Amino acid sequence: MKIDFDKLGNGLVPAIIQDANTNKVLMLGFMNQEAFDKTQAERKVTFFSRTKQRLWTKGEESGHFLNVVSVSIDCDNDTLLIKANPVGPTCHTGSDTCFNETNNADITFLAHLQDFIDKRKQDMPEGSYTTSLFNKGIRTITQKVGEEAIETVIGAMANDDENFLYEGADLLYHLIVLLTYKGYRIEDLARELKKRHK
């Protein structure tokens, strides 16, 4: 990665910090070469503070670190996009983001769950329910999808919203296991739905 630290004339480049799970923009800071190198080495976001004129690791006083997941650069090589997992609120005001937004998007948990199930299939740890499903194969997995679908319908028809949501979550989990077993991901279903949407 070749970063153009000379473009702005002060040895700094903007660094946009984005939550790796929710995709919310958490904050914007600036990095010089030393801050970037420290960020890469320690995997905690470190900026160059223009007011303090020194390196500043986000969370060094509060403990609200930004743990680096990935770093990419824009097409002009002069702006960084860092995806991170925040430990606590990002803003010094106590807000989740420096733009005063709430940093949650429950729907993005599905991608996290998909990644988790992918890893289970890869590692196959003993004692894991997901591992046991993969070991038993497609007949058992499809049977579980069918059972959970019926239980979801029963909950809906009985106007038992708590059970309906509980069984619906079980259905979604087992469907993701089935997708993974077949070599697909939940995003493949999203793409199919998107293709149909008018």
N, C-alpha and C positions, 0 to 999 in steps of 0.2 A: 504494500500500500504506500503510494507516494503522495504525501500531503504537501500542498503548497502553502507553507507557513509565511511566505514572503508577500503574498498577494495583497493583504490589507496594509502592509507596510509597518506592522507592529509586532510581527512574529506570532500572531495569534490567528486561530481559526474558530468559528462558531461550532459548538457541539450541542446538537439537539438530543435530549434524553427522552426516550420513549419507554413506557412500561412494556416489557416483553410479553406479558400475558393479555393486558387489556388494550394495548396499542394506543393508550392515551399519552399525549405529550406531557411530560412531567415538568421540564424546565429547559432553559437554554443557558449555556455557560460558554466560556472561552478556554481554549487549550493552547499552550505552546508545546514545543517538542518534548520538553521535560515532563510536563503534565501528561501528555499522551503516553510517553514511555512508562510512566509510573502507573497509569491506568491499565495499560497492557500487562505490566508485570504483576500488579497486585489484584487485578480484576475488581477494583473498586474505583468508581469515577472520581478523578482528580482534575480540578480546573486550575487555571492561573487566575488568581483574583486580581482584577484591575484596580480595586480600591486598596487592598492590602499589599499589592505588589509582591506576592509570594504564591507558592503552590498551596492549594486548599483542597483537601479530600472531603467531598460531601459526606457529612455525618461525623466528622472528626471530633466534634464536641457533643452533638446530640445523640450519636449512635445510629442515626437514620441514614445508613449507607445506601449507595446505589450499586448493587452487585452486577457486574457486567456479564451479559449473555452473548452479545455480538457487537461488532463495530463495522460500519460500512462508510463509504465515502461517496460524495456526489460526483456528477459527471465533470465538474470543473476542478476537482481535487482540492477544494477549499472549504468544505463544510462536512462535518462528521455527523452520522446518525448512530447513536449508541442505544441499543436495547438493553434494559437493565431490570433487575428485580429490586424494587425499593423495600427497605426495611423501615416501616413506619411512614409518616407523612413526609413529602419532599420539601415543601415550602417552610421557611422559618416562621411563618405565621401560624403553622399547624395545619394548613390546608393540604389535601392530598397532592395537589399540583400547584405550581407557581401561577397558574391561570385560574385558580380558585374553582377547579372542577373536582367533582367526586371521582375517584379513580376506581370505578368498578364497572364491569360489563360481564354479567353472569354468563351470557351466551358464549363468551370466549373460553369458559371452562371446558366446553366440549372439545376444543382443540387440545387442551391440556390433558383431558381424559384420554383422547385418542393417542396422544404421545405416550401416556402411561401404559396403555394397553399394548401399543406397539413394542414398548420396552419389555413388557411381560412376555410377549411372544418371542422376543429375541433372547432374553435371559432365562426364561422358564424356571423361576425360583421355586423351590419346594415349599409346600404349605400354602401356596397362593391359590385362591379360588379361580382366578383367571387362568392360571397355569393348568389347573385340573380340567377346565373346559376345553382348552386347546388340546390337552392329552386325550380327552374323550372323543374329540372329533366333531364333524359337522352334524351328525345325527343328534347328538346331545345338545349342541349349541342351537340348532334350529328348533328343537323341541322346547328349549327354554324361551326362545323368542316367541313361539306360539303360546306357551303358558302365560307369559307376562302380558301378551296382547289381550288374551281372554280376561285376565285379572284386571287389566286397565279398563276394559269395556264394562266389566261387572261393577267396578267402582264408579264409573260414570253413570251407568243406568240406575244405581242405587242412590245417586246424589250424595255419595260419600266422598267429598272432595279431598279429604286428607288421604284416604286410601287410593283414590284416583291418581293423585300426584305421586304418591309413593310407588305404586305399581307402574305408572308411566315412566318414572325414572329408572326402574328395573328394566323395563322394556327397552329404553334407549341404551342403557349400558350393554345389555345382551345383544342388541342390534349392532353396536360398535364392535363387540367381540366377533360377531359373525362377519362383519365387513372386513375386519383385520384378518380373520382366518382365510377369507377369500382373496386377500391381497389388495383390499380397498381401504379407503378412509372415509370418515364422515363428510369430508369436503367433496368427495365424489357425489354424494347425494345432494349436497348443496349446489354443485355445478349442474346436476340434472334438473333440479327445481328452477334454478336460474334460467336454464335454457328454455324451460316451458313457460316462464313468466312473460306475460304480454304487457 
